[in-house]
Amino acid sequence: MAVHPHATGGYRAYKKINGIEYQLYAKDENKALALQSQLDKKKRELSSLRSPQYFCPNDKLTGIGIRYLTAKKSIVLIAQFTVNGKQVKRQKTYKGRFEQLWQFAIAQWRAHFNIDTQDYIDMTPQIKKAKRQYIQELGLLEERIK
């Protein structure tokens, strides 16, 4: 809780919600705690209304990446998401066929974000752009290994 004594003799409830700072003042600490709980509730409601970020700024799928693991000496596709506050990480090794990696990535991504068929169809241009990005990255990794 962010209830603090204030120089005026009262108490201040404070919360930053979507970049806006809210400061509410009360003379009694219990009233300030009630104001703080209202601010906490407001933050939960506003953050639940925000739509999830499906794509990264570089046009890739959120939570999906291709890496070269030096320990295994192989290229892997990693799907890493936060589920109930815990990191869930799944990976698939590249064995010469990109399409298997792509099907794995799309399945993990759609399952995590609960994307239905119509939404998937609506996002097809962005998904194709992301696929091109992953193919280019895979090509660079293959050249680096050789």
Protein Blocks (a to p, Z undefined) as FASTA:
>chain_A
ZZdcdfkopacddddeehiacddddfbfklmmmmmmmmmmmmmmmmmmpccdfbdfkopa
ehiacdddfklopacddddddeehiacddddddehiaklmmmmmmmmmmmmnopafklmm
mmmmmmmmmmmmmmmmmmmmmmmmZZ
